[in-house]
Amino acid sequence: MSGLRINISKLSEGIHNRSLEIEPGDIGLDKRFTENARVEATLEKSTRQLYLKVELSTGGMFTCDRCLD
């Protein structure tokens, strides 16, 4: 999962936005997930706190449970 790491040790105080992308298998998703996982992260760093907001999206192909007959 190194593709989703954000090094915060040298990050200045303030708001930082990051866009990351990784293949589904690299984060433990199976082959039903056909699109890369896209992550939009907003990190707010102050002297004593770190606030992280993350939005993750991906896509896949699944069989409807009503259609499993």
C-alpha positions as CSV (number, residue, x, y, z in Angstrom):
1,M,0.0,0.0,0.0
2,S,3.0,2.3,-0.4
3,G,1.1,4.1,-3.2
4,L,-1.3,5.5,-0.7
5,R,1.2,6.8,1.8
6,I,1.6,10.5,2.6
7,N,4.7,11.5,4.4
8,I,3.6,14.0,7.0
9,S,6.9,14.5,8.9
10,K,8.1,17.3,6.6
11,L,4.7,18.7,5.8
12,S,4.2,22.4,6.8
13,E,1.3,23.5,8.8
14,G,-1.9,24.2,6.8
15,I,-4.1,22.5,4.3
16,H,-2.7,20.0,1.8
17,N,-4.6,18.2,-1.0
18,R,-3.4,15.0,-2.5
19,S,-4.8,12.9,-5.4
20,L,-3.7,9.3,-5.4
21,E,-4.5,6.3,-7.6
22,I,-3.8,2.6,-7.1
23,E,-4.9,-0.7,-8.6
24,P,-7.7,-2.5,-6.7
25,G,-5.6,-5.6,-6.1
26,D,-2.9,-3.6,-4.3
27,I,-5.4,-2.7,-1.6
28,G,-7.0,-6.1,-1.2
29,L,-10.0,-5.7,-3.6
30,D,-10.8,-8.7,-5.8
31,K,-11.1,-9.0,-9.6
32,R,-14.7,-7.8,-9.5
33,F,-13.3,-4.3,-9.1
34,T,-12.3,-3.3,-12.6
35,E,-11.3,0.4,-12.2
36,N,-8.4,1.9,-10.3
37,A,-9.2,3.2,-6.8
38,R,-9.0,7.0,-6.8
39,V,-8.3,8.8,-3.5
40,E,-8.9,12.5,-2.9
41,A,-7.3,13.4,0.5
42,T,-7.4,16.7,2.3
43,L,-4.9,16.9,5.2
44,E,-4.9,19.8,7.7
45,K,-1.9,19.9,9.9
46,S,-1.4,22.1,12.9
47,T,1.2,22.1,15.7
48,R,-0.8,19.5,17.8
49,Q,-3.3,18.0,15.4
50,L,-3.7,16.3,12.1
51,Y,-7.1,16.1,10.4
52,L,-7.5,13.8,7.4
53,K,-10.6,13.6,5.1
54,V,-10.5,10.9,2.4
55,E,-12.9,10.2,-0.5
56,L,-12.3,6.9,-2.3
57,S,-14.0,5.8,-5.5
58,T,-13.7,2.8,-7.8
59,G,-15.9,0.7,-10.1
60,G,-16.7,-2.9,-10.6
61,M,-18.9,-5.5,-12.2
62,F,-21.2,-7.5,-9.8
63,T,-24.0,-10.0,-10.3
64,C,-27.3,-8.8,-8.8
65,D,-28.4,-11.0,-6.0
66,R,-31.9,-11.2,-7.5
67,C,-30.4,-12.6,-10.7
68,L,-28.5,-15.5,-9.2
69,D,-31.2,-18.1,-10.0
